[in-house]
Amino acid sequence: MSEFNIRKHISAQYNQDLENARHQVLRLGGLVEQQLGHALTAIISGDKVMASGVIERHQNVREAELSVEHDCTRIIAKRQPTASDLRLLLTIFKTITDLARIGNEARRIAIAVTENKHSFVRHFASSIESLGERVQLILRDTLDAFARLDLDAGASIAKQDKKIDKKYQSLIQQLTEHMMANPKKIPQTMDVMWSVRSLERIGDRCQNICDYVVYFAEGSNR
Amino acid sequence: MREVEESFDTTAAEQLEVANSDVAVVIESLNLFYGDKQVLKDINLKVPKRGVTAFIGPSGCGKSTLLRCFNRMNDLVDDCFIEGRIEVFGHNVMSRKTDINHLRQQVGMVFQRPNPFPKSIFENVVFGLRLRGVKNQRVLNDEAEHALRLAGLWGEVKDHLDESALTLSLGQQQRLVIARAIAVKPSILLLDEPTSALDPISTLTIEELINTLKSEFTIVIVTHNMQQAARVSDRTAFMNMGALVEYGDTNTLFTIPKKKETEDYITGRYG
């Protein structure tokens, strides 16, 4: 289903409503991307002010999610969508849930930074930075795939996710070794581990979103 | 991207697979003309026994005309010429030997506007039975009660059976007409836009009634209301410009239609 087709309803208002819903998803995606970027900078540099900003702005992510949800519910109630329109709305519903959860992961990382749990993160800064860059890239590519309704993006996103998993495993190995060598630092290291885990989960959520795009276009999952 | 067929080729209509033993109506290569104008184009369709089959499509697409072929109501139209084959429970209804009265007893029909006779509620329900020569009052009483109960009207009218049917509300009149149709025990019930003259609550009552009747009768409904087709039917046939475009399971047709014309129609797009 191309963007052009979304605009082909007899009712111009219906076209407008569906377009708006789709644009709002991309707006939410932009917000989440920004939150993730700031959370990563905060964890790597230990910048608590930046981390606090991420926590404050999480409300915007939540509001954007609710606003799309509200608009989609209204469209369903008023238009009783069918076929590709119905699938588009279901895709939007599921996508915003995953995007909001990515936003949650960013918030979780930011909270850990403000609670001073990453004071010794510098040992792993470059590894976390490298993992973070990959995660930012996969999110950007996923949002791109959603915007273009690109069905083939799923394969490349899956490849990217595998690389993220590899980096994650190696980082977990480093953290485990660090804990074994410094048993007193286990609690702090565990906190870093949770943040790293948050980053890894984002890759999985991006894969979900690519699956939803396929469902929208083909009516089934591959 | 899912392949969506764009062709208007009627022979390529998406069809519902129905086992021969489960078939109530078979339509083969049906062409229908009003004078020079071809209204139905090479329709091939099998309606399974029981359950609800809905015909949807834009005005003038031929869905009501097709429905009226089931019990030869088109015989009443001057200049109507039909070719092809229509079988109802294995009998070719196009044959000259077909007993039309028997056919219409077997294939009942309810129209857009309720058309009760200007008689009492009771006399409306037993009208068909009296025509068939049933005189025993006890049988008539029992059959009237049974039909009114099936139509979900008994509780509302049981104390006023002698009152004129015209005193009922439109929704009640439509259920009375359905009771009249099912009193003669048809196998197939044709509903031609049965709720288009009714308010939303009466519409829901009729839809609920369709839902209870479908285990006993083969119901074929023509409706302009696509959501109604989605709500009440098990199978849906989409027609356009006299041709059958797509015929399949209702759940699939309304979520993943196979043809572009179907998609455009049910989502309100211009093709």
Interface residues (C-beta under 8 A of the other chain):
Chain A: M1 N5 K8 H9 I10 S11 Y14 Q80 P81 T82 A83 S84 D85 L86 R87 L151 A217 E218 G219 S220
Chain B: M1 R2 M226 Q227 A230 F254 T255 I256 P257 T262 E263 D264 I266 T267 G268 R269 Y270
